[in-house]
Amino acid sequence: MRVWIDQDLCTGDGLCVDHCPDVFVQLEDGIAYVAEEGQPLNDPGSSGSLAWVPARHVHAVIKAAEVCPGECIFIEIDQPVAADAEVAA
């Protein structure tokens, strides 16, 4: 799973950081950004800069997207390779 934030929609509430501080960070501008290994990836963000979400954080990232008042968190789900092989069979 990968995630990105549209900073134009971000309201700066920081709920995403509360739910998953390993994937979301809030910078000095008060806006949230996605991060990998603690480093913000997109400044400003766009779908061209996606953060990989470790499996242990998938549920927290989904919850953060659900509660986000700005509806600015976008998630892309990658299909497992095994599922592709079953479909082809």
N, C-alpha and C positions, 0 to 999 in steps of 0.2 A: 504494500500500500504506500502511496505517496500523497503528500499534502502541500498545499500552498495557500497563501493569504493574499487577498486583494486589498492592499492598504487604502485604496480610495473608499472602500466600504467599512473599514475598521473604525469602530467607535472608541477604541482605547479602554474598554472596560477591564481588560485583563483576565477575563474568565477563562480563556484558553490557557493562559500561563498557570492559573490556579489548578486547572484540571491536568495539565501535562507539561510541567516546566522543562522536561528534557527535550521536547519537540518545539515548544513555543517560547519566544522571548519577547520582552517589551523593551524597546530602546528609548533613548533620551527624548525622542519626539513623541512619546506616549503611545505609539502605534505598535501593534504586534507583528512579529515576523516569525517564519519557521526557521529552525536551526538543526544542524547536524553536528554532533559532538560539541555542542555549546556555541557554535559559530553561526551567526545569522547568515542565511543563504541569499536572501533577496532584499535588496535595499535600493529602490522600491521593488515590491514583489510582482510577480506575474506567473502565469502558468508555465513559462519557460524555465522557471527555477523551482523545481519540486524537491522536497525533502523526503528521503526514504524514512519510513516509520518502522522502527524495530517492532517485532511481533509482540513484545511485552507491553507496548504502548498503544496498540491498535484500538482497544476499547476506550481508553482515555481520550484519544484523538477524536474518535467518533462522538463521544459525549461532549467534547469541547465544541465541535461543529454544531451539535444539536442545540446547545445553550447560548451560542454566540448571538448577541443582539444585533450585530451588524450583518449577519449571514455572509461573512466574508471568507470563511474557511472552506476550501474546495478539496475534495478527496478523490483520488483516482485509485481504483481497485485493480490490481494486476491479477489476471487469471493464472491459476497454478498450471504448470506444465502437464501434470498428471491428468487434469481435467481435459486439456486439449487432446491428449492421446486417447482418452476414452471416447470423445466425440468422433474422432477420426476412425475408430474401430467399428 
